[in-house]
Amino acid sequence: MSSFVHSSWSKTAVSPVMVGLTGAFVVASAVVSAMYGFIGSGIGLLGGAVLCAFLSVVRVHVDQRGLTVEFGLLPWPRKRVPLGEIRTAGHREVRALREFGGWGYRIKSSATGVVQRSGEALTLTLVSGREFVVTVSDAPQGAAVLNRLLGNRV
C-alpha cells in the first residue's frame, strides 16, 4: 500500500493588461474598417485581438505530476514542470515590469515565469537552481499542496 498523498489544486489567472489590449485591438479594427469602408482592412487588428484574448487567461494545476500551466481556453499550449524537477515551492509578491520586464511568458537569467499581472505568485525552486514563477491568487495553498506532494515522493 502506497503512502503517496493524492492532492491537487487549481486556479485560473486573468491578465488585465491582455484583456485591455484585446479591447484596444477590437476598437482599432472597427475604426480602421470604418475609415476604409471595408471590414477586411481591419482583419489584422482583429487577429491581434483574438491572440490577446487567447493569452489573457491561464489555468494553473498542481497534482502528483507537478505543475501545469495551460494558456487560453484549450489544453495547449502548456508549460509543465514535473515533480522530479522541483526542489521546493513557495509564494511571494512579483512586480511584472520591475522583475520581468513585462507580462506573458518571461525568461531572464535566473528565472522563468508566466506573469499575468503584478501581485501574488506561486514560486518553484527547481533542482537546476533556477526559479519558476506563475502569478496566481491563492499561491500559498498551491505551494502547500506542492510541498506536501514533494514530501511524499518515493
Secondary structure, 3 states (H helix, E strand, C coil): CCCCCCCCEEEEEECHHHHHHHHHHHHHHHHHHHHHCCHHHHHHHHHHHHHHHHHCEEEEEEECCEEEEEECCCCCCEEEEEHHHEEEEEEEEECHHHHHCCCEEEECCCEEEEECCCEEEEEEEECCCCEEEEECCCHHHHHHHHHHHHHCCC
